[in-house]
Amino acid sequence: MNKSSSILFSLILFLCSSFLFAANAETTDWQKNQLIPLQRMTVGPWDNFSPAPTPSGDIIYLTRTQNQIPQIIRYTVATRKTELLIGDDGDAKHPALSPDGEILAYTSFQNDARGDICYIQLSDNTKQCINSFKTTDANPFWIDSKHIGLLRKQPGNMQWELLSHDLKTNTQQKLHSGNISAPAASHDGRYIIFNVVNTSDRQYPSWHPYIIDLQGENTRALPPFDLPGIPGFYAFSRNDQHIYFNHYLSDTNNDQKIDANDHSVAFRLQFPILLNTKDTSLPEQLTSVEENCSFPAVSSNKLFLTCAYQGSLDIYQIALSGTVPSDWNTNQLWEAHRIARTVEQRQLIINTLRFRRQTDPEYNDTALLERLLSLHLQSGELTAVSYYLTQLQQRYRESKNISNEKYASFYEHLELLTNILSRKAQESHGILTARFQQFSKNVSKEVDTIPDWPNLKILIQAYIDATTNQASAALEKLNDIPLSTSTSLLPLERYLTFELYKEILSSQPDKLLRHYPSMFNSAGLTSESRIYYAFNYLKLLASTSPDIATRLKAIKQQMDDENAQPLSQLFKTELTALQLTRESDSDKGKELFRALSKTLNNSRKNPLLRKAMHTRSIQILGDASLFNYMERMSRNWLLNTHITEMEFANTAKQYSLITMDKAYGMLADGELKRAYSTFYSAIRQTSDLEAHYQFISTGLTRGIGLEDNLKKSYELLEKQNILGNRDNYAAALKELLSTSDSTAKTRSESLSVAKELLGEPVRGLGSAMYDLLRGYIAHSQLELSRRGFSFSEDLFQEAHHHYIMALDLGRDNSRISAASWENLAWLHFQVRHYALSADFFQKRLQLPFTDLEHEAACRLSYARSLFYNNDTVSAWYESETALKLAITAELDQLSAYREKSAFYAMQAKAYIQANDHYTTLLSMDNALSPHNKVRSLLAHGYTQMKLNKLSEARKLFLQTIAAAEKLKPTTNGRLLISYPQRQQLLAYGLLAKISAEETDKIRYRTAHLKLLRVLKGKTQTFALKESQRLSQITRDLNQLAASYESIGKYKKMANTIQDSVTAAIAWKQESGDNIGPVIYHTLLNYMTLAIDHKSHFNNVDNEQIRISVSDLIENLESLKETSPQLAARAELVIAVQKRYLSVVNLEK
Amino acid sequence: MSTQISTRLATNCMRCICYSSYKPLVLLAAFVLLTSCVSLPDVYIIDHHTVMEEEASGEWPKLEQRFHDLAVHPGPVNLANEKNSQRRKRTFSILNGEMTTSSKEYSGTQ
């Protein structure tokens, strides 16, 4: 089959399959058939946290930390506009909105570094603070519209007081004291909930929820939540029916303690239940550990959270019921569990199952607890493991059944193992302390006393050996555990045994491989675990035995084992896929492919096996570069997954990944038509916006004649209802790309039209593309409307917002991330946020590039941002890397790269390297434009001067002056007009500086002065201030006077110093500085020279001098109390004036 | 102090012109008093960045436009593949089952 017929075949196949999906799509929206993602509201790079929403949720008050300064911002949800509310006159944080929405309380640091509680009337912005001199006040919250709750700490006291402040009487009532945190009040003003920290165990302090009933009973501790970890902040729902809180569930930073440094999870609990129960209460998990969300705040229908992503905190919103759809039934929850891609997602689902099924008579909480234990073990969170071990012991003991008592004993002794592992994790890496060794010995003795569970005993002893660096002994013990023969081993024992094998044999994969069959052939494990171990066996086999024949032989051996029967389809897939990779005959290859497809189709009813089989075959075919077969495997997987399955979203993602990779590969190879057709297939199957973008941009590429086809394709997609809400995006993009090279006016109109067409956000696969396009439109509008340094702040904010949203939504998509980082870097450079621009470039550089030119360009742009951010050395390094890339890629504008490297080297004081670059550059014909040559001559001269090669430097400065003489000013598209006189000015100044002979100094200084005088009235065009020009003129005249004196030309000296006084007075008037160095030194110099050479002055004691000196003395004296330096100056001028007057009066 | 100055002036030592707008004042006063000499300030090429680029750094407007065109885009960067991306790992990840004492398979009826 030739290429054209192959494309045709593909299109027909896609059309057929698309009809199938179009029909199914009427009943299921697969894009929504999954966990609900959190919706981001604010964007970094600054931290945004502690939201306080209005009841409707349309306005949110929040803390923003910008350059380490916390401020309170008002954020309007509909427009995304932010405005600074509090903080321009001092730090402020933690806003709390009164129940009537009229007053905002907050912690202020304006007048007290320890913190005051203040409040602002939102109607007129009047502020008041609660008087609290010397105390530390924090955590404001509203009890009712007339009472603000707060925490107060007296100086020198470690305990907090929980106070109620009456706004009317301005008095406070103490409600509780202790180690209190995170207070919050119910909306009816009756209850206050907070945490009390118990620090009796200093290493492991514990947090407990407490409650105050303001209408009744005293403060009391609430029963703990049925969760591992510690509670964080609280918020009541608007109707007080739920209490929302964040909880540090597990030890995500692996420091063997759960605290506020760990990832946080949002929960909620029915408040009446919490209030009335005496037992632990099981809350409902609302977010996953991965999302790391805290500071819950509630509007009438939304939950607002502060979540950490990519190093910054931002506000996100979600339905009050959280990320797991509230209408999912038990079957759907188990389905979500099965298709989960991370352990954290599974923890969320199991916790949801526990919560939702607790009233179900069939409900078996112990089994779910065992699953949670297992999940936390998998993620190595031993503190949470310890919690569930205790829970399981209790549950099994409560049932008073002999068999269950046995399990209670098992979990009790398993705790010894977690103790060892926890203690080991606290030890410094690679160091075995005596304390840990002693601890191990004690545990070892205890293990010996375990009455049952012989294999567990061996296992724990093996772990003790492993943690005390006795790997061989550990291995010996492990070999005593009958992993392959025993049917009595508990799954958890089996798991832990294999985990230790994995750890010890990590550097001997061949040996580890031998233990896999004991796992995947074990009937004691779930089919999912068996598939998992078989899958990983095949992966490890591929990496240890690249030779296909060896792999085939090993797989056949496994297939011969009757225990492997349930996995035979997986092995068969592997076998056929491997055979396909080494089949050179096309027809036989097709036959093998058909056989492979048939095997895979048999897995349709077993989703776990289906996933493993397709993943392996895709991997094998991809590794063998059989991309067509790989793409067909991927499609096969999609076709074998029914659209009503939750897994369909994941299968669509994988298909999109594979297809897009294939199409991008074609783009890279210049096969535009094939890429175009492949992107089309991705659109039809997945509606991925990224595929839309590439399909349209490739279709509009000039010279390949696809415009008509593009039009017809979209008509067809529209007709078949495949476009959905993607049509707006496609229309906006077509508008934009078809006018990309138009005039500014047409371009501006086109951008407005595209923005209008784009409309509301598109969510689903590739949704980041919507934000990338919206950001780009605002960015382009900003570029077109920019005038000099002024730009539209609104457009900047809009572009920044959407680029960050694109990053967030496309977080694992390198292509979208790369574009977003680079666009952000340019955007921030253009508005002169150089530090942020450099930061964004640096992030962009961590991702790959399409070609060397792009990387070189990005590195040189990064160098420029670094340079503007005063990091000259890093700028130079980056420019050198860019130059090397440009040389390798043989880029046209190599001189530009070299010139930049030379310039940044000079700025980084790497004069030797700068000199080398300038020498190369200036030795090449036509490497530089005349203007650039003048600049390079000047910079080269300066470099030589710094290398103390003064003769060379002088030549170069003279060449600079001569070359500049021939040039006219030019704009060159730059912000400032380029005047060659600027280089001349500098060259003359530098020549004067390096000249040894006074006559030379005078000559160059005079030329310098002449140029400065010419600049009168033109300073702005030369980017100079008039005061700077006058200062330089005065300096030149002073220095000339000194030179004339040294060669005995006293008359000239006298005239020159007199001129300098005139210039200094002009400077004083221009700058408004009466005592500055220009006037101060000039007058001192004048008097000094007059004392020595009075006879050469025409009018040595003139009115101008007398008045100026008197003014100077008067001004210095008036300020001498403020500074000893000024007092010393005054004293010096008075002394010199005295001497001067005595000399000139003597003359008279 | 006046004696010092008188002595300095009398010995005709003051051969250098005092002028520096850049040196700290304390140093300046001490320098004037003790040595009667103040060196001239360096001529700085490093000034405000935009000004400095005008003076010593070359201008490459075409290259700058090329950089912009390569960088600022409404769509993704056309990377040929992203083999080791997080989303690929996540999409193709296979999780282990959970280890319960009953080894019960999950189902909708559990």
Interface residues (C-beta under 8 A of the other chain):
Chain A: T330 N331 W334 H337 R338 A340 R341 T342 V343 R346 N364 A367 E370 R371 S374 L375 L377 Q378 Y407 F410 L490 P491 L492 R494 Y495 G524 L525 T526 S527 E528 S529 I531 Y532 Y533 F535 N536 K611 A612 T615 I618 Q619 N650 K653 Q654 L657 D661 Y664 G665 L667 A668 E690 Y693 Q694 S697 L733 L736 L737 M769 L772 L773 Y776 I777 H779 S780 R811 D812 N813 S814 R815 I816 A818 A819 E822 N823 A825 W826 L847 P848 F849 T850 E853 H854 A857 C858 L860 S861 F867 Y868 Q893 A896 E899 K900 F903 M906 Q907 L928 S929 H931 N932 R935 S936 L938 A939 Y942 N972 G973 R974 L975 L976 S978 R982 Q983 L986 G989 L990 K993 A1023 S1031 R1035 N1038 Q1039 A1041 A1042 E1045 S1046 G1076 P1077 V1078 H1081 T1082 L1084 N1085 T1088 I1091 D1092 S1123 Q1125 L1126 A1128 R1129 E1131 L1132 A1135 V1136 K1138 R1139
Chain B: M1 S2 I5 S6 L9 N12 M14 R15 C16 I17 C18 Y19 S20 S21 L25 V26 L28 A29 V32 L33 V38 L40 P41 D42 V43 I45 I46 H48 H49 T50 V51 E54 E55 A56 S57 G58 E59 W60 P61 K62 L63 R66 F67 H68 L70 A71 V72 H73 P74 G75 P76 V77 N78 L79 A80 N81 E82 S85 Q86 R87 R88 R90 T91 F92 S93 I94 L95 N96 G97 E98 M99 T100 T101 S102 S103 K104 E105 Y106 S107 G108 Q110
